[in-house]
Amino acid sequence: MNMFRLMTVLTLALPALARAAEEPARRPEAPPLLSHDELQRRLNDPHLRLLDARSRANYEKGHIPGALWVDVQELQALTRPETLSDKDTWARALAPLAIDETSEVYVYDDDRQHNAGRV
């Protein structure tokens, strides 16, 4: 009797499972951490650091005023075990970005925050 119930439930659930498998997974869009209006007000804030994690070519085509381009691959290379805890290496890599303990850093990209998350 229990096997009959199980088979019935599976048979009824199968069409729904098949439809779910056909639909591509969708990630919900996260709201921006910094609204457009707030960004406009803070563009001249000396503590605000905007990092552009898009390709160099896209950065050069246009970027948010004051944003600095960051080489995602270069930073990712620093996460190797031999360099991960090397303060001097990290200091040299981050120096051009002018980030210090008073900085409020926001990173953006054009790939659903994939590269921004890596940075």
N, C-alpha and C positions, 0 to 999 in steps of 0.2 A: 504494500500500500504506500509506504513512504517513497519507494522508487517511482511509483506512478505519479505522485505529487511533484517530485523533483523533475521528472521528465516534462510534466505539464508546465511548470514554471519556466524551465529552460526553453521550451518550445515557444511560449508566449513572449519571452524576453529576447529571443534571437533577432527578430526584425529590428527592435530598438537598438540592440548592440551593433547590428550591421550598419545602420544609419549613422550611429555615432562614430564608427570606424571610418566611414567615408568622408566625414567632415574634417577639414584640417583643424588642428588645435589652434586656438586663438588666445593670445596673451592679452589680458586687459590693458588698456592704455592707462598708464599712470599719469596723474595730474602733474604739471610742472612744479618743481620745488620753488621756483621763482616765477611769479606771474609777469606778464608783459609789462603791466603798469609799474610794478615794483622794480623791474629791471630798468625801465626808462628813468625812474627816479634815482636809481643808484649807480648809473653808468659812471659817474665821476667820483664814486666812493673809493678812497685809496685802499680800503681793506678788501674790496671785492676783486676776486680773481676769476676770470672767465677763461676756461680752457676749451679749445676747439679740438675734438678728437676725430674730426673728419679727415679725409685724405688731404695732403698738402695742396693738391690741385684745386679741390673744392674750397679750401681755406683762402687760397689766393684769388679765387673768383669773387669771394665776398664772405664777410664774417661779421659778427656782432662787434661794434666798435669797442676797442680795448681788449678783445679776446686774443689770447696767445695760442698759437698752434702747438700741439703736443704730439710727439711721435709715439704712438701707441706701441709699435714694435720695439722701439728702444727701451721704453719703460718695462715692457713685458720681458725683455732680455735680462733686466736687472733682477728678476724674481728667481733666477737660478740659485741653487743652494750656495754656491761660492760667492755670490754678490748680494744676496738677500739681506744680510745683516752688516754689510760694509757701509758704515756711515759716510765715509769720504766719497765713495762711488755715488751714493744717493745724493749727497750734497752737490756734487758736480753736475749731476743730471738735472736736479731741480733748480739750481741757481738761476738759469735763464727765465724761469717761471716766476721769480720774485715772490715765492710763497714763504711766509713765516708764521709764527704762532698767532699773529693777529689777523691773518688772512681768512676770509670766508670764500671757499673755493666751490665753483659750480663748473661741471664738465658737461658738454653737449656734443652730440654727433648726429649723423643722419641715418643711423641704422638701429632705430628703436632703443637707443641707449646701450647697445651692445658694447661698443668701444668705450663709451663713457664709464660704464661699469668696470671695465678693466683698469682704467686709469684710477 
